[in-house]
C-alpha cells in the first residue's frame, strides 16, 4: 500500500484518493489486530511476524493522520 500511496501526486485535488488509501491501510491493520486478539490467528510465528508491522503502521500512518476532534 505504501508503494501505491507514493505514486499519488501531492496536491489538494488528490486528498480523497490519499484518504481512501489510508483508510484501506487502517482497515487492514485493524482486521489483522482483531484476528490476533480473537485467536483466529494462533500461529506464534505468524503473530510475531505481524506484530511489528501492525505497530509500525499504527504509529507511522494512523497516529500521524488521525484528526483530533
JOJO-V69556 format. One record per residue. N is the residue number from 1. RES is the residue in one small letter. PHI is phi in radians with two decimals (NA if undefined). PSI is psi in whole degrees, -180 to 180 (999 if undefined). BURIAL is + if it has 16 or more other ideal C-beta (glycine too) atoms within 10 Angstrom, else -. Layout:
<<N & RES & PHI & PSI & BURIAL> <N & RES & PHI & PSI & BURIAL>>
//
This chain:
<<1 & x & NA & -35 & -> <2 & x & -1.06 & -37 & -> <3 & x & -1.13 & -40 & -> <4 & x & -1.15 & -41 & -> <5 & x & -1.09 & -38 & -> <6 & x & -1.15 & -24 & -> <7 & x & -1.35 & -18 & -> <8 & x & -1.40 & 124 & -> <9 & x & -1.12 & 154 & -> <10 & x & -1.38 & 157 & -> <11 & x & 2.38 & 148 & -> <12 & x & -1.09 & -25 & -> <13 & x & -1.20 & -13 & -> <14 & x & -1.83 & 6 & -> <15 & x & -1.02 & -40 & -> <16 & x & -1.08 & -45 & -> <17 & x & -1.12 & -45 & -> <18 & x & -1.10 & -43 & +> <19 & x & -1.05 & -40 & -> <20 & x & -1.12 & -40 & -> <21 & x & -1.18 & -39 & +> <22 & x & -1.12 & -39 & +> <23 & x & -1.11 & -43 & -> <24 & x & -1.09 & -42 & -> <25 & x & -1.08 & -49 & +> <26 & x & -1.07 & -43 & +> <27 & x & -1.11 & -38 & -> <28 & x & -1.14 & -46 & -> <29 & x & -1.12 & -41 & +> <30 & x & -1.10 & -42 & -> <31 & x & -1.11 & -45 & -> <32 & x & -1.09 & -43 & +> <33 & x & -1.06 & -44 & +> <34 & x & -1.06 & -46 & -> <35 & x & -1.12 & -35 & -> <36 & x & -1.23 & -46 & +> <37 & x & -1.13 & -33 & -> <38 & x & -1.56 & 7 & -> <39 & x & 1.13 & 25 & -> <40 & x & -1.26 & -41 & -> <41 & x & -1.72 & 117 & -> <42 & x & -2.02 & -15 & -> <43 & x & -1.15 & 118 & -> <44 & x & -1.05 & -38 & -> <45 & x & -1.12 & -43 & -> <46 & x & -1.14 & -44 & -> <47 & x & -1.06 & -47 & -> <48 & x & -1.14 & -28 & -> <49 & x & -1.32 & -39 & -> <50 & x & -1.40 & -35 & +> <51 & x & -0.92 & -48 & -> <52 & x & -1.12 & -35 & -> <53 & x & -1.14 & -44 & -> <54 & x & -1.07 & -46 & +> <55 & x & -1.09 & -43 & -> <56 & x & -1.08 & -49 & -> <57 & x & -1.09 & -41 & +> <58 & x & -1.08 & -48 & -> <59 & x & -1.25 & -42 & -> <60 & x & -1.42 & -41 & -> <61 & x & -1.70 & -56 & +> <62 & x & -1.18 & -51 & -> <63 & x & -1.14 & -31 & -> <64 & x & -1.36 & -21 & -> <65 & x & -2.07 & 1 & -> <66 & x & -1.27 & 140 & -> <67 & x & -1.63 & 137 & -> <68 & x & -1.67 & 121 & -> <69 & x & -1.66 & 999 & ->>
//
